[in-house]
């Protein structure tokens, strides 16, 4: 038996399928990639060979966070005051940012993926979905292959969204010609990646999602072929919906985006959309009825300043909800932990104007854990319970930051927020981050390599 025994955890957030609860002063035992037991005084008599004991006194142990929307490559375009959402329309912003994206090289995609995943791991994220839709011709087709390489380096559980754009700018898209693909190119590479990387088995570390970028920047046939491929291979589907494009889609197609995607078959329990802040209650009900999920990214809502995503209505209607960081072009960090607090506070801002009440703080933690797992089609992650993946993070709460808060671990992250890296992050039964260091990796060397690659690109 090889695994870890976390001894005397102050609190473990447990969900055995009947609701979330707090177990106080217990041990957590892992065996290989899975959790074996959670309880008092485990392995008191004798330790199996290979078992590593970790003193977890004072620790709150949570299920690992599940990111459901990001654009890793955008980590090389952040902290840019000139790209100011408050002074630009979405179209103006896209016209400025896409030419920058089109200059990125293959190495940029690799090192930006390392950058994003490293930051996520530091803040408790154990499964990351990335929507990689940027394929400059000069960078080649092996960009997602390099992302899997980055995930392997860090030990991240990775779901790769193979995105793409097929509609030329001359026909109404915002995409530079240097980033365009044909539908055949896009579908062929999706198939290649599924065949080469997708693992549908328990505790899978690699999966592929068919993810055309968005309806306004793709031909109809791109979405039709995406549905056919995804359903044939049994993989999830993803795209951007409801982030300001609905009037454009309606002008082109005679219907808003939700109805358009539904007509094309790009909806159902195997599909989830990013954003959805501009959707009507009728559209949300249609999504709930079809089983289509939503990845809520709170940070872009602040930047766009148009309307606050109606999470209370989504929950009331029974939508599956996950959380996403989104890319650095509209969120300059990759901290999903922060997004839990941000998402909750954002809903509090508009509580008095909503028909439905703000969900409980615990629900926002669920969006980032079991909710995200549901969007990705996973039943083996997102909860701490025997038999589930040993994906978790721990916070030592014996700090001034947590005085007066420790009575309610379930609400802590949403209401108070966690303003520092975790004390430990474990993925698939392996500690990948502990005590301020990546296991077996030199963070200074990772930083230097990323900065050197960034310096090769002219912005």
Secondary structure as UniProt FT lines:
FT   STRAND          3..15
FT   STRAND          20..31
FT   TURN            32..33
FT   STRAND          34..39
FT   TURN            42..43
FT   TURN            49..50
FT   STRAND          51..55
FT   TURN            57..58
FT   STRAND          59..63
FT   STRAND          65..67
FT   HELIX           72..76
FT   TURN            81..82
FT   HELIX           85..87
FT   HELIX           90..101
FT   TURN            102..103
FT   HELIX           106..122
FT   TURN            123..124
FT   STRAND          125..132
FT   HELIX           137..139
FT   HELIX           143..154
FT   STRAND          157..162
FT   HELIX           169..171
FT   HELIX           177..179
FT   HELIX           183..197
FT   TURN            202..203
FT   STRAND          206..210
FT   HELIX           215..217
FT   HELIX           220..233
FT   STRAND          237..241
FT   HELIX           246..253
FT   HELIX           257..264
FT   TURN            269..270
FT   STRAND          271..275
FT   TURN            277..278
FT   HELIX           281..290
FT   STRAND          293..296
FT   HELIX           298..304
FT   HELIX           311..317
FT   STRAND          321..323
FT   TURN            328..330
FT   HELIX           336..349
FT   HELIX           351..353
FT   HELIX           361..366
FT   HELIX           367..371
FT   HELIX           372..375
FT   TURN            376..377
FT   TURN            386..387
FT   STRAND          392..396
FT   HELIX           400..402
FT   TURN            403..407
FT   HELIX           409..415
FT   STRAND          424..427
FT   TURN            428..429
FT   STRAND          430..434
FT   TURN            435..436
FT   STRAND          437..438
FT   TURN            439..440
FT   HELIX           443..454
FT   TURN            455..456
//
